Amino acid sequence: PVGDTHQNPHDLVVASIVPPFHAQQQHREMLTLLALTLAPAHVFIRPQSGHATGGYVREVNVRVSAGKDGFTTTKVELDVPKGVTSIVPIQMPGWNTEVTSVALPDGESYSTHGSGSSTERPDKIVFTAKTADDGIVNGNVGVFTFGFWLGCDLYNEAESDSTFNGALTLWWSTKQSLSPVGTLDMAEEDVIDHSLNCGLEGFGSVYANYSPTGPSPCPYIQLYSSPSCSVDDEEGTRFRGALVPPAENMDAVENEQQVIDLVVAETSATFDTLVARIAAVESGVSTNAARIDDNKDNDDKDKDKESDKDAADEAAPATLSATSGTDPADNSAQLAVVGLVVAVLALLNSLANTVYTCKANKERSKRISHPLPPPPAKL
């Protein structure tokens, strides 16, 4: 079972949902090449899930990918959600790190580790390249690391926290600033906004309503209520004004969230590529439609010119054929989209089977370790 303390749950899940090593390696290389050429910029926080409230998260990695041709990433700015009581940055070579604070509303305070309480909270983490050569080149991934303390009272803020896919969620809206290669110049139009769906509620995908030309999905982390927390002498975590009791089985909660985290990591590059492919196909369709409209307009103008009618009739089919959706390249792109969709669905189906099998094995092990007592002896 996933909860077996003698086996790393990551190893168990990965072995169950990915292909053999050589096939996996070829698959990753293909996705990497496609992602470098097609995928838009994204920001992820890893590990994304399994964080206990009221404690110290020793280390998370903020992974910043892509950008645009001819530019490097020279600044990354994260909004710190309420409920994070302090930030412990870990220095990245070639980059400066700054943590800014903001005053809490009157009457509010944070319990801080080792210093009693505070009337301020961390507001932003800003990473800035020291020189132009330290910027993240387009096509590469920059990794920024920090630790943080989580409180037991997570204040209600619409775009900062929510209950998403069944877990307490904190959202870290991010801005990624770009500079022309060889400079540290930053312009407002060269800032990539990673705030789409910040504060998303209920069940769904953070990619809902995503477009490669709009904001990118908002990075987030997911938590569970820890028994180390108490609010107003009651055990639990206060989230959005309600007391959330501690998780009964924290190991199981953490492992279940880690499974979700693994699936997100495995499918994110595929999804980026899929979205970019769809956008390319849609762009081609729009271009073809515009050309067809232009041809129709030209035909209307030439109706009264009988002398040119035959030449226009001969040119129209050729133009329509050249701009129609039957081009082999368009068909290849559409087939690639279908293939990627099938791959994602197959991976998620495999995950569902894995989780179901793990739960069944866990129930079976409980019955074996606690057998029924023997029947009474006959008189």
Protein Blocks (a to p, Z undefined) as FASTA:
>chain_A
ZZlmkbcfklmmmmmmpccfklmmmmmmmmmmmmmmmmccddddddfehpaehiacfbac
dddeejiehiacfbdcddddehiabdcddddehiacddddddddehiacddehilpafbd
cfbdcdddfbfklpccehiacdddddddddfbdcddfklgcceehiacddddddddddde
hiabdcfklcccdfehghiahjddfkgoiafklccddddddddddfkbceehiacddeeh
iacdddfblmlmmmmmmmmmmmmmmmmmmmmmmmmmmmmmmmmmmmmmmmmmmmmmmmmm
mmmmmklmmmmmmmmmmmmmmmmckbfklmmmmmmmmmmmmmmmmmmmmmmmmmmmmmmm
mmmmmmmmmccddddddZZ
